[in-house]
Structures are given as structure tokens and as C-alpha cells.
Amino acid sequence: MISFVMPARNAQEWTHRALISLARSVEVLGWKANVHVHLLDDASDPALGIMDIFKQFRQLSGLPTTIVRFHNNQHYSRVLSAALSLATGEKVFFLSNDMVFTPEFFKTLHDVSNLDPAIGIVRGTSTYTDSHPEHTVTPPFQLRTLDDVVNFSRYVFSYWQMHFVEDKLLSGDAVLFNRKLIDKIGVVDTRYFGYFGDVDYGLRAIRAGFKLVCAKGAWIFHEGGGYVRDTAIRTHADPAQLHAKRMMTVQQAYDQFRNKWDPNLPAKCQDLPGLDVPDLKRMEPVDLHQYLPPLVLTPEVGEIVGA
């Protein structure tokens, strides 16, 4: 069984586009009988119709789909933890709603995840790769249609095939988790508000003996900074102010990371070279930092929405 999990907060046009590309990719790959989709509405503005988009996808795609509506914003770490808690597949794809997916992307991540039993998490390349500029691949021409995206993704695979490289950290914008990793270390530390939950999870994965890899032949289109950009467009907010607010949140999350793992790390996030922490990776595993149990969806937090 393969699980797809995609959260969304507003950005209805991007969300709709992402779901169309997901459904089309699953159809082309012939995976329909072996997948389950989990769609998580992170307390979007009801007027923007994210729930309607989710219900339409469930009705029209023919894919088994669970829809969860959170009552309050869970933000990245809690949404990712909820995803890992809900998904039951041997392969769990965690997706962003500001992306356009392709059959080659999903199949390459899936196949690379089977190349080495030590591989715990696989990511790909895209037009925008947060914290991984080395994995940014920009097409030499403008992509106008879904077919353009699919064709360029096919071209990237034809060049790189199944080649992969190891990563030093996890930036979880669109990644595949192997079940054996989830069973070993559990879910994301939800003490992180919006950032560093993925960096922390990747560190725990490495300490548990797993590899984080990038499948260079797996490419997708990614808007990048989806929620922040969507907020700026809808509210006409000053992008510079939104960025400053975001960086303040990043620093607060880094402070949490630093307090948890090593208070001797640089005080400012940007002073941590490449966000690499080799000494922490070599430390003996500590149970408190290693396995965190799945989250339980309570009525106070959210609800599963029926047909």
C-alpha cells in the first residue's frame, strides 16, 4: 500500500492544480488499486473552498480518500506528524499543495527507496528547493501546461535515471518516507512550531542508521513558499514584512532545536553552516530523542469529514 498525504491552507488554485496532477500521475502509473490519499485542511478560510476541492477530488478521482479538517492551524510540524500518524502505507509520500506532480517523480522516488535498505527518506529535485539549492533544476523554457511539466520531468529522468546522492539534512517539502523508518523513530517532534521539525526528524533518522537521499532523476514543478506567497497575494501584505515575520519564526524554531540538542550551537540560525550538525549525528542515540508515538486525532483538534 502507498499513502499520499497532502496538507493545504488556503491557496485554492494551487491546491486544485496539485490534486489534478496527483490523480493523473496515479492513473498513468496504474497504482489506483494500491493507494490511499489523505487530505488535511489546516484550518483554511472556509470561504476559499478547500474542503469543496478535497471532496471533489474524492468524488472524481476514484481513489480512496480520507479528509481531515483541523479546527486551528497546526502548521508544518504538527501537520507532518498527523500525516505520519494517519498514513498506513509501506511508502508514505508527503506532498506540498504548491506543486505539480508527475508519474516519473513518484515512480523514481518509489524505486530509489528500494535500492538500499538503509534509505529512510527520499526527496527529488524541483524548480524551488528550500534549504537545498543544489537540488534546484530550472527548465530552460517556460512551462505553460501540465504536459510541459510532465515532459520535462521525463527528460530529467532520462538523464539521471536512478542516480541518487546522500543529503546532510531533511527539508520535507515533497518526500517519501519508508515505513521501517516511521516504525523506528515515530513522528515529528511537535514542540517545533513551523520550522526545524523536519531538520530534527532527519537528524533522528540519521542517528537511527538511515540515509536521507535525493533521487536526481525525480523532478517536479514547485511554486515555493506557497502559504506565504498566497497570503501576500490575497491580503496585499508587504512581502518584506511577511518575510521578516517568517524569519523570526525560523529563529524561534532554531532556538528550540538548539536547546534540545546542543546549547553550544551558534546562537543565530544563519550562522550554522549549511545547517549541518555532524557532531550530533555521531552521538549515541537517546531514547527521548529517538521514538515519538503517533498523534491521536481528538475532536478538539480536528475531525474526519465524511462523504
Legacy VTK file of the C-alpha trace (Angstrom):
# vtk DataFile Version 3.0
C-alpha trace
ASCII
DATASET POLYDATA
POINTS 307 float
0.000 0.000 0.000
1.171 3.516 -0.882
-0.052 6.514 1.102
-0.223 10.044 -0.267
-0.671 12.841 2.261
-1.172 16.466 1.263
-1.999 19.334 3.640
-3.404 22.634 2.437
-4.040 26.017 3.985
-5.830 28.310 1.550
-4.150 28.643 -1.918
-7.158 27.010 -3.550
-5.970 27.334 -7.165
-2.606 25.725 -6.410
-4.293 23.016 -4.337
-6.692 22.176 -7.159
-3.828 22.011 -9.654
-1.749 19.803 -7.359
-4.606 17.335 -6.904
-5.257 17.141 -10.639
-1.606 16.252 -11.228
-1.688 13.709 -8.391
-4.749 11.931 -9.769
-3.352 11.925 -13.292
0.006 10.535 -12.135
-1.586 7.693 -10.173
-3.753 6.841 -13.187
-0.782 6.752 -15.571
1.258 4.601 -13.183
-1.565 2.091 -12.722
-1.406 2.478 -8.942
-5.113 3.142 -8.308
-5.727 -0.225 -6.623
-2.812 0.225 -4.250
-3.035 3.779 -2.884
-4.819 5.735 -0.189
-4.918 9.536 -0.168
-5.103 11.660 2.987
-6.014 15.337 2.516
-5.506 17.639 5.500
-7.206 21.048 5.667
-5.073 23.086 8.069
-7.907 25.371 9.179
-8.182 27.180 5.853
-10.522 30.120 5.446
-13.871 28.361 4.756
-14.722 30.974 2.131
-11.849 29.736 -0.054
-13.414 26.317 -0.565
-10.536 23.969 0.237
-12.986 21.415 1.638
-15.022 21.564 -1.584
-11.861 20.927 -3.597
-10.978 17.967 -1.389
-14.494 16.477 -1.666
-14.489 16.943 -5.428
-11.167 15.125 -5.647
-12.538 12.226 -3.582
-15.625 12.005 -5.787
-13.978 12.321 -9.195
-10.594 10.617 -8.761
-11.974 7.242 -7.719
-9.180 6.985 -5.152
-9.790 6.002 -1.515
-9.510 9.378 0.204
-9.634 10.427 3.845
-10.277 14.113 4.502
-9.308 15.734 7.796
-10.339 19.232 8.823
-8.303 20.848 11.619
-10.062 23.458 13.756
-6.910 25.533 14.280
-3.686 25.939 12.312
-1.376 23.028 13.035
1.490 24.432 10.973
4.251 22.317 9.485
5.464 20.076 12.309
2.034 19.048 13.579
0.673 18.580 10.063
3.620 16.331 9.152
3.182 14.400 12.405
-0.516 13.976 11.657
0.398 12.748 8.177
2.803 10.133 9.520
0.226 9.116 12.133
-2.661 8.678 9.671
-0.815 7.019 6.790
-0.519 3.234 6.885
1.334 2.551 3.633
4.733 0.940 3.312
5.634 4.049 1.328
4.341 7.424 2.539
4.514 10.391 0.157
4.230 13.728 1.975
3.352 16.414 -0.566
3.056 20.196 -0.694
-0.002 21.801 -2.277
2.019 24.319 -4.312
3.499 21.657 -6.592
2.711 19.938 -9.875
3.400 16.200 -9.717
4.371 13.755 -12.442
4.391 9.973 -12.880
8.189 9.981 -13.259
8.593 11.846 -9.975
6.543 9.376 -7.949
7.924 6.252 -9.612
11.537 7.382 -9.303
11.195 8.189 -5.596
9.446 4.863 -5.061
12.062 2.832 -6.939
15.065 4.627 -5.425
13.635 3.981 -1.941
14.075 0.255 -2.656
17.702 0.417 -3.805
19.244 0.312 -0.322
17.602 -0.985 2.890
19.268 1.878 4.775
17.358 4.525 2.790
14.736 6.064 5.064
13.698 9.230 3.211
13.874 10.154 -0.479
13.355 13.591 -1.992
13.687 14.809 -5.565
14.669 17.967 -7.416
12.406 20.834 -8.449
12.225 24.441 -9.559
12.378 25.517 -5.903
14.082 23.511 -3.160
14.031 25.109 0.267
17.384 24.572 2.074
18.697 22.522 -0.863
19.841 24.888 -3.639
21.979 22.075 -5.003
18.781 20.252 -5.964
17.208 23.160 -7.841
16.634 22.412 -11.533
15.182 25.207 -13.671
13.832 24.361 -17.138
15.429 26.381 -19.974
11.965 27.325 -21.271
8.658 28.448 -19.807
6.336 25.686 -18.669
2.820 26.529 -19.854
0.822 23.325 -19.357
0.737 20.183 -17.264
2.045 18.294 -20.293
5.082 20.618 -20.356
5.806 19.746 -16.729
5.374 16.027 -17.368
7.614 16.107 -20.442
10.406 17.983 -18.675
10.159 15.597 -15.721
10.526 12.715 -18.169
13.580 14.413 -19.698
15.242 14.840 -16.286
14.707 11.154 -15.559
16.151 10.173 -18.935
19.365 11.974 -17.949
19.777 10.938 -14.297
17.846 7.670 -14.247
18.075 6.108 -10.740
21.120 8.048 -9.567
20.889 9.375 -6.012
23.064 11.336 -3.589
23.018 11.500 0.206
21.759 14.635 1.930
23.033 16.150 5.179
19.632 17.360 6.356
15.942 16.948 5.706
13.808 19.677 4.209
10.479 17.964 3.881
8.586 19.728 1.098
7.822 16.623 -1.013
9.402 13.422 0.221
8.869 9.688 0.514
9.151 8.044 3.935
9.828 4.324 4.208
7.626 2.528 6.742
10.624 0.975 8.500
11.837 4.468 9.406
8.456 5.549 10.780
8.256 2.352 12.817
11.741 3.042 14.209
11.545 6.726 15.187
7.847 7.604 15.033
6.608 11.067 14.137
7.937 14.630 14.151
8.611 16.450 17.415
5.569 18.721 17.680
7.289 21.153 20.024
8.527 22.848 16.854
6.034 25.436 15.654
6.571 25.886 11.938
10.183 25.081 11.155
13.020 22.723 12.121
10.651 19.830 12.770
11.920 18.288 9.530
15.578 19.044 10.321
15.096 17.411 13.728
13.397 14.384 12.154
16.187 13.955 9.622
18.761 14.097 12.399
16.898 11.413 14.334
16.725 9.298 11.176
20.482 9.515 10.609
21.182 8.709 14.269
18.956 5.635 13.874
21.096 4.395 10.981
19.041 5.596 8.000
20.045 7.614 4.955
18.441 10.778 3.591
18.837 10.807 -0.189
17.889 12.858 -3.217
16.811 10.986 -6.341
18.298 13.225 -9.015
16.052 11.764 -11.716
12.869 12.761 -9.869
11.784 16.306 -10.774
8.614 18.351 -10.220
7.438 21.930 -10.543
7.296 23.786 -7.208
5.987 27.320 -6.687
7.906 27.659 -3.417
6.831 29.472 -0.261
3.244 28.659 -1.134
1.429 29.763 2.007
3.448 32.974 2.434
3.061 33.934 -1.219
-0.636 33.128 -1.227
-1.145 35.240 1.902
0.698 38.170 0.313
-1.428 37.948 -2.836
-4.764 37.646 -1.037
-4.183 40.250 1.682
-1.923 42.652 -0.255
0.504 42.434 2.670
4.041 43.731 2.336
6.187 40.735 1.257
9.168 42.169 3.164
7.167 42.257 6.393
5.890 38.739 5.836
9.447 37.551 5.208
10.697 39.267 8.377
7.923 37.633 10.381
8.755 34.267 8.836
12.454 34.606 9.682
11.555 35.452 13.263
9.567 32.208 13.432
12.508 30.328 11.912
14.843 31.701 14.598
12.412 30.731 17.356
12.248 27.192 15.968
16.033 27.066 15.757
16.233 28.147 19.394
14.062 25.128 20.215
16.365 22.880 18.180
19.452 24.312 19.856
18.001 23.946 23.360
17.022 20.357 22.659
20.245 19.123 21.087
23.204 21.346 21.926
23.160 24.826 23.549
26.704 25.318 22.228
25.478 25.570 18.640
25.705 29.062 17.087
23.083 31.374 18.560
21.816 32.558 15.164
20.332 30.147 12.666
22.105 31.711 9.679
25.460 31.132 11.377
25.003 27.344 11.223
26.974 26.391 8.072
24.685 24.538 5.704
22.524 23.593 8.701
24.845 20.610 9.128
25.390 19.152 12.606
27.915 16.308 12.168
28.725 16.001 15.872
25.062 15.446 16.731
24.798 12.741 14.088
27.628 10.818 15.761
26.152 10.951 19.265
24.841 7.776 20.828
21.065 7.523 20.361
18.968 8.830 23.229
15.532 7.240 23.601
13.887 10.554 24.444
15.090 11.986 21.141
14.500 8.890 19.041
10.937 7.494 19.064
7.883 9.715 19.295
4.476 7.954 19.140
1.758 8.746 16.588
-0.670 11.563 17.280
-4.301 10.829 18.103
-6.881 12.959 16.321
-9.227 14.272 19.024
-12.475 16.227 18.499
-10.794 19.290 19.982
-8.089 19.212 17.312
-9.934 18.124 14.191
-12.297 15.693 12.536
-12.508 13.247 9.663
-15.002 14.548 7.137
-17.394 12.059 5.592
-18.629 11.921 2.022
LINES 1 308
307 0 1 2 3 4 5 6 7 8 9 10 11 12 13 14 15 16 17 18 19 20 21 22 23 24 25 26 27 28 29 30 31 32 33 34 35 36 37 38 39 40 41 42 43 44 45 46 47 48 49 50 51 52 53 54 55 56 57 58 59 60 61 62 63 64 65 66 67 68 69 70 71 72 73 74 75 76 77 78 79 80 81 82 83 84 85 86 87 88 89 90 91 92 93 94 95 96 97 98 99 100 101 102 103 104 105 106 107 108 109 110 111 112 113 114 115 116 117 118 119 120 121 122 123 124 125 126 127 128 129 130 131 132 133 134 135 136 137 138 139 140 141 142 143 144 145 146 147 148 149 150 151 152 153 154 155 156 157 158 159 160 161 162 163 164 165 166 167 168 169 170 171 172 173 174 175 176 177 178 179 180 181 182 183 184 185 186 187 188 189 190 191 192 193 194 195 196 197 198 199 200 201 202 203 204 205 206 207 208 209 210 211 212 213 214 215 216 217 218 219 220 221 222 223 224 225 226 227 228 229 230 231 232 233 234 235 236 237 238 239 240 241 242 243 244 245 246 247 248 249 250 251 252 253 254 255 256 257 258 259 260 261 262 263 264 265 266 267 268 269 270 271 272 273 274 275 276 277 278 279 280 281 282 283 284 285 286 287 288 289 290 291 292 293 294 295 296 297 298 299 300 301 302 303 304 305 306
